[in-house]
Amino acid sequence: MTESDAPTPATAGGSRRRPRTRMPAAERRASILAAATEVFSETGYQRGKVSDIARRVGVTEPVVFQNFGSKSALYRAALDHAAASVTERLTAAADAGRPVPEVLAAFLDPAHMDDFHRPGAHGFLFADAAALAHDPALHEAARDIHQHFAAALGELLRRGQRAGDIRDDIEAEAAAWWLISLLAGRSFRAAVAPDQDVLEADLTRLALRSLLREAPTGGCSG
């Protein structure tokens, strides 16, 4: 018997509390997934508790497991949800008419990257997944999430190539993984490199310059 199936207790005056409205199954699952994405983005997988996720939704832990089966499966679903959210925003920006170099510059901007990787943000969740790649239960999830993101970045770069903004002589898939490696190294640089703010700004400019097609030079021949 679930919490919502339990008999409604009587109040002191003899009346009964208003029955709790049962949440539709699809809505309940979406709410659990949203709460799990929040919790894992704030604490990481190891410290994230299913009880905290259930509490945010207002259900019991068994209800969470009934919907997702295990904590690791719920974590994988949260990773997929976060990756889809990030890639949809990048695609939407390009669909709205922003040039690909401008979309990449806004995403890779060091200030945005600081926000993107803070606890509670999707980047924190991606970094947590990368750190768990050695875990047999989570290796596949960590691999898939980064492959998903690389594919989205690769398509964005190819879009820029078709528009004439990104160099034709780069392989988009390799460039996508290079950008992901650049992002993944932020925590390492934070631990060992001096003047990280300056370094991150310089690395971002270097990355963008290496991707952009050079503007044609003016002048006349002959």
VEXKEMI-25340 format. One record per residue (C-alpha): residue number from 1; x, y, z. Coordinates in nm, 4 decimals. Each point is the difference from the previous one (the first is absolute). Example, Ala and Ser with C-alpha at 12.3 -4.5 7.8 and 13.67 -1.06 7.14 Angstrom:
REM VEXKEMI-25340
  num        px        py        pz
    1    1.2300   -0.4500    0.7800
    2    0.1370    0.3440   -0.0660
***
This chain:
REM VEXKEMI-25340
  num        px        py        pz
    1    0.0000    0.0000    0.0000
    2    0.1415    0.3357   -0.0988
    3   -0.0124    0.3175    0.1999
    4   -0.2859    0.1300   -0.2157
    5   -0.1926   -0.3267    0.0475
    6    0.0063    0.0199    0.3797
    7   -0.3329    0.0700    0.1784
    8   -0.0545    0.3654    0.0796
    9    0.0231    0.0487    0.3786
   10   -0.2801    0.1750    0.1880
   11    0.0575    0.3427    0.1478
   12   -0.0815    0.0988    0.3579
   13   -0.3441    0.1225   -0.1068
   14   -0.0870   -0.3302   -0.1577
   15    0.0364    0.1203   -0.3590
   16    0.2544   -0.1462   -0.2358
   17    0.2871    0.1733   -0.1739
   18   -0.0431    0.0710   -0.3667
   19    0.1343   -0.2987   -0.1978
   20    0.3343    0.0588   -0.1707
   21   -0.0389    0.0305   -0.3738
   22    0.1789   -0.2804   -0.1805
   23    0.2588    0.1329   -0.2443
   24   -0.0279   -0.1444   -0.3538
   25    0.2719   -0.2598   -0.0627
   26    0.1779    0.1970   -0.2735
   27   -0.0043    0.3170    0.2086
   28    0.1300   -0.1855    0.3049
   29    0.2866   -0.1514   -0.1992
   30    0.0907    0.3396   -0.1485
   31   -0.0080    0.1580    0.3468
   32    0.2268   -0.2703    0.1412
   33    0.2425    0.0456   -0.2901
   34    0.0082    0.3778    0.0473
   35    0.0630   -0.0382    0.3731
   36    0.2714   -0.2609   -0.0605
   37    0.1744    0.2303   -0.2474
   38   -0.0029    0.2750    0.2619
   39    0.1279   -0.2207    0.2839
   40    0.2761   -0.1701   -0.2004
   41    0.1055    0.3385   -0.1438
   42    0.0323    0.1359    0.3528
   43    0.1686   -0.2936    0.1739
   44    0.1248   -0.2482   -0.2606
   45   -0.0958   -0.3649   -0.0239
   46    0.1759   -0.1328    0.3077
   47   -0.1487    0.2540    0.2415
   48   -0.3369    0.0290   -0.1710
   49   -0.2754   -0.1761    0.1947
   50   -0.3125   -0.1508   -0.1449
   51   -0.1784    0.1065    0.3170
   52    0.0809    0.3652   -0.0807
   53   -0.1323   -0.0447   -0.3527
   54   -0.3205   -0.1594    0.1279
   55   -0.0446    0.2774    0.2540
   56    0.0223    0.2709   -0.2653
   57   -0.2711   -0.1667   -0.2049
   58   -0.2173   -0.0891    0.2987
   59    0.0043   -0.3764   -0.0545
   60    0.1536   -0.2932    0.1814
   61    0.3296   -0.1655   -0.0948
   62   -0.1791   -0.3148   -0.1271
   63   -0.1859    0.2192   -0.2498
   64    0.3332    0.1273   -0.1331
   65    0.1299   -0.3552   -0.0414
   66   -0.3268   -0.1122   -0.1601
   67    0.0555    0.2621   -0.2701
   68    0.3746   -0.0374   -0.0602
   69    0.1053   -0.3314    0.1515
   70    0.3263    0.1051    0.1647
   71    0.2007    0.3008    0.1055
   72    0.2496   -0.0545   -0.2835
   73   -0.2813   -0.0179   -0.2579
   74   -0.1456    0.3211    0.1380
   75    0.3435    0.1641   -0.0206
   76    0.0334   -0.1047   -0.3625
   77   -0.3426    0.1435   -0.0768
   78    0.1021    0.3258    0.1693
   79    0.3163    0.0139   -0.2126
   80   -0.2018   -0.0538   -0.3175
   81   -0.2468    0.2683    0.1097
   82    0.2778    0.2507    0.0702
   83    0.1824   -0.0712   -0.3271
   84   -0.3198    0.0424   -0.1994
   85   -0.0672    0.3312    0.1744
   86    0.3467    0.1390   -0.0789
   87    0.0081   -0.1159   -0.3618
   88   -0.3531    0.1289   -0.0605
   89    0.1037    0.3449    0.1216
   90    0.3044    0.0045   -0.2292
   91   -0.2085   -0.1134   -0.2960
   92   -0.2757    0.2492    0.0789
   93    0.2519    0.2849    0.0029
   94    0.1252   -0.1000   -0.3457
   95   -0.3571   -0.0500   -0.1246
   96   -0.0798    0.3540    0.1134
   97    0.2573    0.1303   -0.2463
   98    0.3072    0.0465    0.2222
   99    0.3212   -0.0907   -0.1876
  100    0.1680   -0.3149    0.1297
  101    0.3174    0.1860    0.1103
  102   -0.2191    0.2300    0.2080
  103   -0.1843   -0.2956    0.1556
  104    0.3307   -0.1692    0.0857
  105    0.1515    0.3223    0.1361
  106   -0.2967    0.0510    0.2335
  107    0.0081   -0.3616    0.1183
  108    0.3769   -0.0154    0.0512
  109    0.0245    0.3420    0.1631
  110    0.1908   -0.0523    0.3287
  111   -0.2688    0.1737    0.2054
  112   -0.2646   -0.2280   -0.1483
  113    0.2217   -0.3025    0.0570
  114    0.0359    0.0979    0.3665
  115   -0.3786    0.0016    0.0334
  116   -0.0353   -0.3138   -0.2122
  117    0.2288   -0.2010    0.2292
  118   -0.1173    0.1278    0.3379
  119   -0.1932   -0.2426    0.2254
  120   -0.3612   -0.0020   -0.1126
  121    0.0826    0.0490   -0.3686
  122    0.0168   -0.2535   -0.2827
  123    0.3762    0.0311   -0.0447
  124    0.0515   -0.1151    0.3575
  125   -0.2047   -0.3095   -0.0825
  126    0.2058   -0.0714   -0.3140
  127    0.3264    0.0375    0.1938
  128   -0.1332   -0.2347    0.2653
  129   -0.0838   -0.2572   -0.2673
  130    0.3508    0.0237   -0.1466
  131    0.1480   -0.0660    0.3440
  132   -0.2182   -0.3116    0.0305
  133    0.1012   -0.1473   -0.3360
  134    0.2000   -0.2719    0.1803
  135   -0.3136   -0.1249    0.1806
  136   -0.1306   -0.3105   -0.1831
  137   -0.3600    0.0985    0.0755
  138    0.0463    0.3506   -0.1391
  139    0.2685   -0.0357   -0.2660
  140   -0.2517   -0.0382   -0.2821
  141   -0.2011    0.3010    0.1193
  142    0.3123    0.2181    0.0223
  143    0.1104   -0.1104   -0.3463
  144   -0.3408    0.0548   -0.1577
  145   -0.0516    0.3456    0.1481
  146    0.3286    0.1279   -0.1379
  147   -0.0564   -0.1651   -0.3377
  148   -0.3419    0.1671   -0.0146
  149    0.1520    0.3395    0.0745
  150    0.2835   -0.0546   -0.2481
  151   -0.2491   -0.0893   -0.2722
  152   -0.1975    0.3185    0.0694
  153    0.3133    0.2170   -0.0082
  154    0.1162   -0.1749   -0.3157
  155   -0.3290    0.0762   -0.1748
  156    0.0204    0.3612    0.1159
  157    0.3500    0.0274   -0.1474
  158   -0.1111   -0.1563   -0.3281
  159   -0.2817    0.2519   -0.0067
  160    0.2580    0.2746    0.0334
  161    0.2032   -0.1540   -0.2808
  162   -0.3027   -0.0016   -0.2299
  163   -0.0566    0.3676    0.0827
  164    0.3638    0.0807   -0.0755
  165    0.0832    0.1070    0.3574
  166    0.2009   -0.3051    0.1127
  167    0.3116   -0.1252   -0.1780
  168   -0.0611   -0.2716   -0.2575
  169    0.3316   -0.1715    0.0709
  170   -0.0900   -0.1131    0.3520
  171   -0.1744   -0.3268    0.0776
  172   -0.3095    0.1028    0.1946
  173   -0.0184   -0.3117    0.2178
  174    0.3642    0.0293    0.1078
  175   -0.0447    0.3723    0.0685
  176   -0.3058   -0.0767    0.2132
  177    0.1977   -0.2428    0.2160
  178    0.2812    0.2537    0.0246
  179   -0.2453    0.2575    0.1376
  180   -0.1384   -0.2528    0.2482
  181    0.3554   -0.0814    0.1119
  182    0.0634    0.3713    0.0452
  183   -0.3050    0.0244    0.2277
  184    0.0887   -0.3185    0.1879
  185    0.3434    0.1404    0.0827
  186   -0.1353    0.3009    0.1867
  187    0.0136   -0.1725    0.3395
  188    0.3602   -0.1107   -0.0631
  189    0.1040    0.3523   -0.0993
  190   -0.1806    0.1444    0.3023
  191    0.2114   -0.2233    0.2240
  192    0.3428    0.0625   -0.1514
  193    0.0056    0.3030   -0.2328
  194    0.0638    0.3584    0.1133
  195   -0.2296    0.2856   -0.1012
  196   -0.2764   -0.2337   -0.1097
  197   -0.2368    0.2782   -0.1062
  198    0.2575    0.1392   -0.2416
  199    0.0965   -0.3470   -0.1201
  200   -0.3609   -0.1049   -0.0663
  201   -0.0666    0.3171   -0.1994
  202    0.3155   -0.0571   -0.2072
  203   -0.0869   -0.3655   -0.0619
  204   -0.3515    0.0941   -0.1107
  205    0.1310    0.2577   -0.2468
  206    0.2549   -0.2503   -0.1301
  207   -0.2679   -0.2657   -0.0470
  208   -0.2320    0.2318   -0.1876
  209    0.2759    0.1396   -0.2220
  210    0.1069   -0.3503   -0.0954
  211   -0.3527   -0.0828   -0.1167
  212   -0.0921    0.3151   -0.1883
  213    0.0481    0.0401   -0.3717
  214    0.2367    0.2859   -0.0719
  215   -0.1626    0.3059   -0.1503
  216    0.1133    0.0721   -0.3565
  217    0.2651    0.2688   -0.0236
  218   -0.0637    0.3126   -0.2006
  219    0.2167    0.1522   -0.2706
  220    0.0461   -0.0249   -0.3727
  221    0.2309   -0.2244   -0.1957
  222    0.2191    0.1033   -0.2877
***
